[in-house]
Amino acid sequence: MSTTLLADASIRLENALKHVNISEDAIERLKYPKTSLMVSIPVRMDNGSLQIFRGYRVRYDDTRGPGKGGVRYHPNVSLDEVQSLAFWMTFKCALLDLPFGGAKGGITVDPKALSKAELERLSRGYIEAIADSIGPDTDILAPDVYTNAMIMGWMMDHYSIMQRKIVPGVVTGKPLSMGGSQGRSTATATGAFHVVNTICAKLGRSPEKTTVAVQGFGNAGAEIAHQLANAGYRVVAVSDSRGGIYAEQGLDIPSIRRYKTENNSGIKAIYCKKTLCNIVEHKVLTNEELLTLDVDILIPAALENQITAANAHQVKAKLIFEVANGPLTSDADSILERHGTMVVPDILTNAGGVTVSHFEWVQNRNGFYWTAAEVHEKLKEKMIRETENVWELAHTKGISMRTAAYAHALNRLGAALDAKGTRNYFVGSSA
């Protein structure tokens, strides 16, 4: 999987390079991560045994500012995957015009198999191992897959202990009580909501006449389904890792979220419990079946490589918004483009998270905190502006939204790289 991610990242970079004018030096610099760190994390387990976990932190580029990117806990985490995700973060931050470079981290672990105490020891051990490579002006951490505000709080606390001072800006996505920002927990979904609304408005598509399927019902997937349903979109299908459900007339998203949270139940079981069976007619389906539903909008909000050359021909949705990182392979992109499907890429759609992380970092540095309304308004303004920029570039040049997003980010990255000095500044000079 990770090799495909790296290959796809390179292909998308090459596609965008055809539509920008930046120096060869800048292009060459963006082909490789600046630093890649691999560490071993010894953890004393609750039963007294010692277990060693593998951890990673990659800073892909810091031309525009300190590295910025989440830390994921997942059994499939690898160095190649983390490098690819750090690559995407580099372009995402440039696309949203944030003063950050791209970074990413992770630990190869099944967090569901650990107790809370083991999870805390692992998180603190990770910071112990990478502390020399991070900091509020160097590389800033954030939540990602299977990490959350609680874990970010542990990480910030441990880094502060090591520095012998409170350093809230080393981590974003923290609890509010530790310097977190209003709106951060829902920022990815809220940003995606503004992207969906902006694109649908440009296409003349009204929410009431638009059907939506969401693959992935974690933090971002559940929240985007909730916000779209509240805005009048008809969310007809959702799924999690155990399967999904479909109802043509639309699903009761608040009830699904509440029941899943209270009972730790898979989505496909929800409508077969208690009185929910009588609320709506529905059918159970797999994640694979959800991707091929005849809906207007498909939102992959789970993991990478969900739509590939093997199943892209079966996708019927004409609009795809990538809330997950890398849910489509480059081969799938080509197939869908030929079929007339518009794909709005991850580096734009899910950029709300890093945008509000930037807001949190700014608030930490200033020691002055914004209201939820202020955060939401600033996020809305930025997401709409950059969506319109990408839309305009795509239609002006006749290219896909993905290529336009990468080209827009490349223009900003290229300008910053060249401004720092390249061979062009020294051509013709004498020693």
C-alpha positions in Angstrom: 0.0 0.0 0.0 2.7 2.5 1.0 4.7 2.0 -2.2 1.6 2.9 -4.2 1.2 6.0 -2.1 4.7 7.2 -2.9 4.3 6.4 -6.6 1.0 8.3 -6.7 2.5 11.3 -4.9 5.2 11.5 -7.5 2.7 11.1 -10.4 0.6 14.0 -9.1 3.6 16.2 -8.7 4.7 15.5 -12.3 1.2 16.2 -13.6 1.1 19.6 -11.8 4.6 20.6 -13.0 3.3 20.8 -16.5 1.2 23.8 -15.5 3.6 25.9 -13.4 6.8 27.9 -14.1 9.2 27.2 -11.3 13.0 26.6 -11.2 14.5 23.2 -11.7 16.2 23.6 -8.4 12.8 24.0 -6.6 11.5 20.9 -8.4 14.4 18.8 -7.4 14.2 19.9 -3.8 10.5 18.8 -3.6 11.3 15.3 -4.7 12.8 14.3 -1.4 11.9 14.7 2.3 14.2 16.9 4.3 14.5 14.6 7.3 13.1 11.1 8.0 13.4 9.8 11.6 12.8 6.2 12.7 12.8 5.4 16.4 12.3 2.5 18.7 10.0 3.1 21.7 10.3 0.7 24.6 7.0 0.4 26.6 6.5 -1.4 29.9 3.1 -3.2 29.5 0.6 -3.7 32.2 1.6 -7.4 32.6 5.2 -6.4 33.3 6.6 -7.4 29.9 8.6 -5.0 27.7 7.4 -4.3 24.2 9.3 -2.3 21.5 7.2 -0.2 19.1 8.5 1.4 15.9 7.8 5.1 15.5 8.4 7.6 12.7 8.6 11.4 12.1 9.2 12.9 8.7 9.7 16.6 7.9 9.2 16.8 4.2 9.8 20.5 3.6 10.1 23.5 5.9 10.6 26.3 3.3 7.5 28.2 4.2 7.7 27.5 8.0 8.0 24.8 10.6 6.9 21.3 9.7 3.2 20.6 10.5 1.4 17.3 10.5 -0.4 14.7 12.5 0.7 11.5 14.3 -1.3 8.3 13.5 -1.5 5.1 15.5 -2.2 2.2 13.2 -0.9 -1.4 12.6 0.0 -0.5 8.9 2.1 2.6 9.6 5.4 2.5 7.8 8.1 4.9 6.8 7.0 5.0 3.2 3.4 5.9 4.3 4.6 8.6 6.6 6.8 10.1 4.0 3.9 10.2 1.5 1.6 11.8 4.1 4.3 14.4 4.9 4.5 15.1 1.1 0.8 15.8 1.0 1.0 18.0 4.1 3.6 20.1 2.3 1.2 20.9 -0.5 -1.8 21.2 1.7 -0.2 23.9 3.8 1.0 25.8 0.7 -2.4 25.5 -0.9 -4.1 27.1 2.1 -1.3 29.7 2.3 -0.4 28.6 5.9 3.1 29.5 7.2 4.0 25.8 7.6 5.9 23.1 5.8 4.7 19.5 5.6 5.4 16.8 8.2 3.9 13.6 9.5 4.4 11.0 12.2 3.2 7.6 13.3 3.6 4.5 15.4 3.1 1.0 14.1 0.6 -0.2 16.7 -3.0 -1.4 17.2 -4.1 1.2 19.7 -7.3 -0.8 20.4 -5.2 -3.6 21.9 -3.6 -1.2 24.5 -4.9 -0.1 27.9 -5.2 3.6 28.6 -2.1 3.4 30.7 -0.1 1.6 28.0 -1.3 4.1 25.5 -0.1 7.0 27.6 3.3 5.4 28.2 3.6 4.8 24.4 2.7 8.4 23.6 5.2 9.8 26.1 7.8 7.4 24.9 7.3 8.7 21.4 7.9 12.3 22.4 11.0 11.2 24.4 12.4 9.6 21.2 11.7 12.5 18.8 12.0 15.5 21.1 15.2 16.8 19.5 13.4 17.0 16.1 10.2 18.9 17.1 9.2 22.2 18.6 6.9 25.1 18.0 9.4 26.7 15.6 10.6 23.4 14.1 7.9 20.7 13.7 4.4 20.8 15.2 2.4 17.7 16.0 -1.4 17.1 15.7 -4.0 14.3 15.9 -4.5 11.9 13.0 -5.8 8.3 12.6 -6.6 6.8 16.1 -5.1 9.8 18.0 -7.1 12.5 19.7 -7.0 15.5 22.1 -6.2 13.4 25.1 -3.1 11.9 23.4 -2.0 15.3 22.2 -2.3 16.6 25.8 0.0 13.8 27.0 2.5 14.7 24.2 2.5 18.4 25.0 2.9 17.7 28.7 5.8 15.4 28.2 7.6 17.7 25.8 7.1 20.6 28.3 8.5 18.4 31.1 11.6 17.8 29.0 12.0 21.5 28.2 11.3 22.5 31.9 8.7 25.0 30.7 5.2 25.0 29.3 5.3 24.8 25.5 1.7 24.6 24.2 2.7 25.4 20.6 4.5 22.1 20.0 1.2 20.3 19.6 -2.2 21.3 18.2 -5.5 19.6 18.6 -5.0 19.7 22.4 -7.8 19.8 25.0 -9.2 23.3 25.5 -8.0 23.2 29.1 -4.4 22.9 27.8 -4.5 25.6 25.2 -6.5 24.0 22.5 -8.7 25.9 20.1 -12.4 26.2 19.8 -13.6 24.3 16.7 -10.5 22.1 16.3 -12.2 18.8 16.9 -14.7 19.4 14.0 -12.4 21.5 11.8 -11.7 18.9 9.1 -15.4 18.2 8.6 -16.3 21.9 8.8 -13.7 22.8 6.2 -14.9 20.0 4.0 -18.5 21.2 4.4 -17.5 24.6 3.0 -15.7 23.0 0.1 -18.8 20.9 -0.8 -21.1 23.8 -0.5 -18.9 26.1 -2.7 -18.5 23.5 -5.4 -22.2 22.6 -5.4 -23.2 26.2 -5.6 -20.9 26.7 -8.7 -22.5 23.7 -10.3 -26.0 24.9 -9.5 -26.8 21.9 -7.4 -29.2 22.5 -4.4 -28.7 20.5 -1.2 -32.3 19.2 -1.2 -31.8 17.5 -4.6 -28.4 16.1 -3.8 -27.8 12.5 -2.4 -24.6 11.7 -0.5 -22.8 8.6 0.6 -20.0 8.7 3.3 -17.5 6.0 3.7 -15.9 6.2 7.1 -17.8 7.2 10.3 -15.0 8.3 12.5 -14.5 11.9 13.7 -14.4 13.5 10.2 -16.8 11.2 8.5 -19.5 11.3 11.1 -19.2 15.1 11.4 -19.4 15.8 7.7 -22.4 13.5 7.4 -24.0 15.4 10.3 -23.3 18.9 8.8 -24.5 18.0 5.3 -27.7 16.4 6.7 -28.4 19.6 8.7 -27.9 21.7 5.6 -30.5 19.7 3.7 -28.4 17.2 1.8 -29.9 13.7 1.7 -27.3 11.5 3.3 -28.4 8.0 2.1 -25.5 5.8 3.1 -22.7 5.7 5.7 -20.3 3.0 6.8 -17.5 2.2 9.2 -14.9 -0.5 9.3 -17.5 -3.2 10.1 -19.9 -2.3 7.2 -22.6 0.2 6.4 -26.3 1.0 5.8 -28.3 2.5 3.0 -31.8 4.2 3.0 -33.0 5.8 -0.2 -35.1 8.4 1.7 -32.1 9.4 3.9 -30.6 8.4 7.2 -31.2 9.7 10.7 -27.5 10.8 11.2 -27.9 12.1 14.8 -29.4 8.8 16.0 -26.7 6.8 14.3 -24.0 8.9 15.9 -25.6 8.7 19.3 -26.2 5.0 19.2 -22.8 4.2 17.9 -21.1 6.2 20.6 -23.3 4.9 23.4 -23.0 1.2 22.4 -19.7 1.0 20.6 -21.6 -0.7 17.9 -20.8 -1.1 14.2 -23.1 1.0 11.9 -24.6 -2.0 10.2 -26.1 -3.2 13.5 -27.6 0.1 14.4 -30.9 -0.1 12.6 -31.4 -3.7 13.9 -31.6 -2.6 17.5 -34.4 -1.3 19.7 -36.9 1.1 18.1 -34.5 2.3 15.4 -35.7 -0.7 13.3 -39.0 1.0 12.9 -37.7 4.4 11.9 -36.7 3.8 8.3 -36.5 1.0 5.8 -32.9 0.3 5.1 -30.4 -2.3 3.8 -27.0 -3.4 5.0 -24.1 -3.1 2.7 -20.3 -3.4 2.6 -17.8 -0.6 2.3 -17.1 -1.8 -1.2 -20.8 -1.6 -2.2 -21.1 1.9 -0.7 -18.4 3.2 -3.1 -20.5 2.1 -6.1 -23.9 3.5 -5.0 -25.8 5.6 -7.5 -25.5 8.9 -5.6 -24.6 12.5 -6.5 -21.7 12.9 -4.0 -19.4 10.3 -2.7 -17.2 11.1 0.3 -14.4 8.7 1.1 -13.5 9.6 4.7 -11.7 6.4 5.8 -8.2 5.3 4.8 -6.0 5.4 1.7 -6.5 3.5 -1.6 -10.2 2.8 -1.4 -10.9 3.5 -5.0 -8.4 2.0 -7.4 -8.2 0.8 -11.1 -10.0 -2.3 -9.9 -13.2 -0.6 -8.8 -13.1 2.9 -10.4 -15.2 1.7 -13.3 -18.0 0.9 -10.9 -18.2 4.3 -9.3 -21.4 6.1 -10.3 -21.1 9.3 -8.3 -20.3 12.4 -10.4 -18.7 14.3 -7.5 -16.1 12.9 -5.1 -14.8 14.9 -2.2 -11.7 13.3 -0.6 -12.0 13.8 3.2 -9.6 10.9 3.8 -5.9 11.3 2.8 -5.2 9.5 -0.5 -8.4 7.5 -0.9 -8.0 7.4 -4.7 -5.0 6.1 -6.6 -3.7 7.9 -9.6 -5.0 5.1 -11.9 -8.4 5.6 -10.5 -8.1 9.3 -11.1 -7.5 8.7 -14.8 -10.5 6.4 -15.1 -12.9 8.7 -13.3 -11.7 11.8 -15.3 -12.6 9.9 -18.5 -16.0 9.1 -17.1 -16.6 12.8 -16.3 -16.4 12.5 -12.5 -15.1 15.6 -10.7 -12.7 14.7 -7.9 -12.0 17.4 -5.3 -8.7 16.4 -3.8 -7.7 15.7 -0.2 -5.2 18.6 0.0 -8.2 21.0 -0.4 -11.2 19.1 1.0 -9.7 18.0 4.3 -7.5 21.1 4.9 -9.8 22.5 7.6 -8.0 20.5 10.2 -4.5 22.0 9.6 -6.1 25.4 9.1 -7.6 25.5 12.6 -4.3 23.9 13.8 -2.7 27.0 12.5 -5.2 29.1 14.4 -4.4 27.2 17.6 -0.7 27.7 17.1 -1.2 31.4 16.6 -3.4 31.6 19.8 -0.8 29.7 21.8 1.9 32.1 20.7 -0.1 35.2 21.5 -1.7 33.9 24.7 -5.1 35.2 23.5 -7.9 32.9 22.5 -10.7 33.3 20.0 -14.4 32.4 20.3 -15.9 29.5 18.4 -17.7 32.0 16.2 -14.4 33.7 15.3 -12.7 30.4 14.5 -15.6 29.3 12.3 -15.8 32.5 10.4 -12.0 32.6 9.7 -12.1 29.0 8.6 -15.1 29.5 6.3 -13.4 32.5 4.7 -10.1 30.7 4.0 -11.7 27.5 2.7 -14.1 29.3 0.3 -11.3 31.5 -1.0 -8.9 28.7 -1.8 -11.7 26.5 -3.2 -12.6 29.4 -5.6 -8.9 29.8 -6.5 -8.5 26.1 -7.4 -11.8 26.2 -9.3 -10.7 29.2 -11.3 -7.3 27.7 -12.2 -8.9 24.4 -13.2 -11.4 26.0 -15.5 -8.9 28.5 -16.9 -6.3 25.9 -17.8 -8.8 23.1 -18.5 -7.3 20.7 -16.0 -8.6 18.6 -13.1 -9.3 20.0 -9.7 -6.5 17.8 -8.3 -3.9 19.1 -10.8 -5.1 22.7 -10.2 -4.7 22.3 -6.5 -1.2 20.9 -6.8 -0.3 23.6 -9.3 -1.6 26.4 -7.1 0.4 25.0 -4.1 3.5 24.5 -6.3 3.4 28.2 -7.4 3.6 29.2 -3.7 6.3 26.6 -2.8 8.4 27.5 -5.9 8.3 31.1 -5.0 9.4 30.4 -1.5 12.2 28.0 -2.5 13.5 30.4 -5.1 13.4 33.3 -2.7 15.7 31.4 -0.4 18.4 31.3 -3.1 19.0 29.0 -6.0 21.7 28.7 -8.7 19.8 31.4 -10.6 21.2 34.0 -8.1 24.7 33.0 -8.9 24.7 32.4 -12.6 27.3 34.7 -14.2 28.8 35.8 -11.0 32.6 35.5 -10.5 34.3 34.2 -7.4 
